[in-house]
Amino acid sequence: QVQLVESGGGLVQAGGSLRLSCTASARTFSNYRMGWFRQAPGKERAFVATIRQSGDSTVYADSVKGRFTISRDNAKNTVYLQMNSLKPEDTAVYYCAAVGSWRLRTGVSRNDYEYWGQGTQVTVSS
């Protein structure tokens, strides 16, 4: 069982930046692909970014490409989402997710993941 705890959300003006963190309880964090998703009110949970267990490969949703960066520190059991040039449409609850690398998932679908955090609210004002 893996527990995920997100932090770093908050209120920011359009054009600003935030960095989200997600710390995992996994004994071998480096065995897990990690992802970030977001869910705006009235909408389905949507893919944002994913990173392979080694950190050498990342994939982004088109809507965040060039503005967001996913990274990980396996020594700290933590994955990050650096969000720059934020827009009001980025407002959502952001969720961290994990799946064992042995599952061989691409990580771009919410159905790929086994474990989820409780979410952290990001609000971007115009």
C-alpha positions in Angstrom: 0.0 0.0 0.0 1.3 3.4 -0.9 0.1 6.6 0.7 0.5 9.9 -1.2 0.3 13.4 0.4 0.2 16.5 -1.8 1.1 20.0 -0.7 1.8 23.4 -2.2 -1.6 24.4 -3.5 -3.0 27.9 -3.0 -4.3 31.1 -4.5 -2.2 32.8 -7.1 -2.7 35.6 -9.7 -2.7 34.8 -13.4 0.9 34.7 -14.7 2.2 33.5 -11.3 3.8 30.3 -10.3 3.3 27.5 -7.8 5.2 24.3 -7.0 3.2 21.3 -5.9 4.9 18.4 -4.0 3.7 14.9 -3.4 5.5 12.7 -0.9 5.0 8.9 -1.0 5.2 6.3 1.7 6.5 3.6 -0.6 9.5 1.7 0.6 10.9 1.8 -2.9 9.7 5.0 -4.4 11.9 4.5 -7.4 9.8 1.5 -8.5 6.8 3.7 -9.2 5.7 5.8 -12.1 4.2 9.0 -10.9 1.6 11.3 -12.4 -0.3 14.5 -11.8 -4.0 14.9 -12.6 -6.4 17.8 -12.0 -10.2 18.1 -11.7 -12.1 21.3 -12.1 -15.6 21.8 -10.8 -18.1 19.9 -13.0 -15.4 18.2 -15.1 -13.7 14.9 -15.1 -10.3 14.3 -13.7 -7.8 15.1 -16.4 -4.2 14.1 -17.1 -1.5 16.7 -16.5 1.9 15.0 -16.5 3.7 11.8 -15.8 7.2 10.8 -15.1 8.9 7.4 -15.3 10.4 5.8 -12.2 13.9 6.9 -13.1 12.9 10.4 -14.1 14.4 10.1 -17.6 11.1 10.3 -19.4 8.1 12.7 -19.0 4.9 13.3 -20.8 2.6 16.4 -20.6 -0.9 17.3 -21.6 -0.9 19.8 -24.5 -2.7 22.4 -22.3 0.3 22.6 -19.9 3.2 21.9 -22.2 5.9 24.5 -21.9 4.5 25.9 -18.7 4.5 23.0 -16.2 7.5 20.7 -15.3 7.2 17.4 -13.5 10.3 16.1 -11.7 11.1 13.7 -8.9 13.7 13.2 -6.1 13.8 9.5 -5.4 16.0 10.0 -2.3 13.1 12.1 -0.8 10.3 10.0 -2.1 8.8 13.1 -3.7 7.5 14.2 -7.0 7.0 17.8 -7.9 4.9 19.8 -10.3 6.4 23.3 -11.1 3.6 25.4 -12.6 4.5 28.7 -14.3 2.5 31.2 -16.3 -0.6 30.1 -14.6 -4.0 30.8 -16.1 -7.5 30.9 -14.6 -8.3 27.8 -16.5 -5.6 25.9 -14.5 -7.9 26.3 -11.4 -8.6 22.8 -10.1 -7.9 20.3 -7.4 -4.6 18.7 -8.3 -4.0 15.0 -7.5 -0.8 13.0 -7.3 -1.0 9.3 -8.4 1.4 6.3 -8.5 1.6 3.0 -10.3 4.2 0.2 -10.0 6.6 0.2 -12.9 6.0 -3.5 -13.4 2.5 -2.7 -14.6 4.0 -1.2 -17.8 1.5 1.6 -18.0 1.9 4.7 -20.1 0.7 6.9 -17.3 -1.6 9.2 -19.3 -4.9 7.7 -18.2 -6.3 7.9 -14.8 -7.1 4.2 -15.1 -3.4 3.5 -15.2 -2.9 4.3 -11.6 -3.2 2.3 -8.4 -2.8 4.9 -5.7 -4.1 8.5 -5.3 -3.5 11.4 -3.0 -6.3 13.4 -1.4 -5.7 16.4 -3.7 -4.6 20.0 -3.2 -6.6 23.1 -4.4 -5.0 25.5 -6.9 -6.9 28.7 -7.6 -5.7 31.1 -10.3 -7.4 34.5 -10.2 -7.6 36.8 -13.3 
